[in-house]
Amino acid sequence: MLPPELPPLPALTRAEGQLVDSYLEVLDLLGRINPARARDTYGGLRAAQALVGRAAALRDALAVMHERGEREVHADVLARALRVLDGERRASRVTLPPERPD
């Protein structure tokens, strides 16, 4: 049985696509660093080291958008793209896990 088909990704400029991709990569790394969810220090260390480069890519995507005159962030469109790319699950790893009853 095939998994359900995802909704189509909304049309994005190349810079918007890079913004979304870089943002999700930063989220993934922050999720790996999150001390409330981490399993070991080495994985968190590696993710923290990679975070520097991904944050720079995120900055660069925003700089390109600004330089090209893309002054507005179309939040509704970008939110749809983030949802299609599993952004809600990925963002949830950055938050605290639910408290366990004792």
GIURFEN-V719624 format. One line per field, one symbol per residue. ss: DSSP state (h for helix, s for strand, l for the rest). psi: psi as a letter, one per 30 degrees, with the letter a starting at -180 (. if undefined). Layout:
# GIURFEN-V719624
ss: ???
psi: ???
This chain:
# GIURFEN-V719624
ss: lllllllllllllhhhhhhhhhhhhhhhhhhhhlllllllhhhhhhhhhhhhhhhhhhhhhhhhhhhlllllllhhhhhhhhhhllhhhhhhllllllllll
psi: kklkkllkklklleeeeeeeeeeeeeeeeeeffjfffleleeeeeeeeefeeeeeeeeeeeeeeeeeggifkjieeeeeeeeeegheeeeeffflklkkkk.
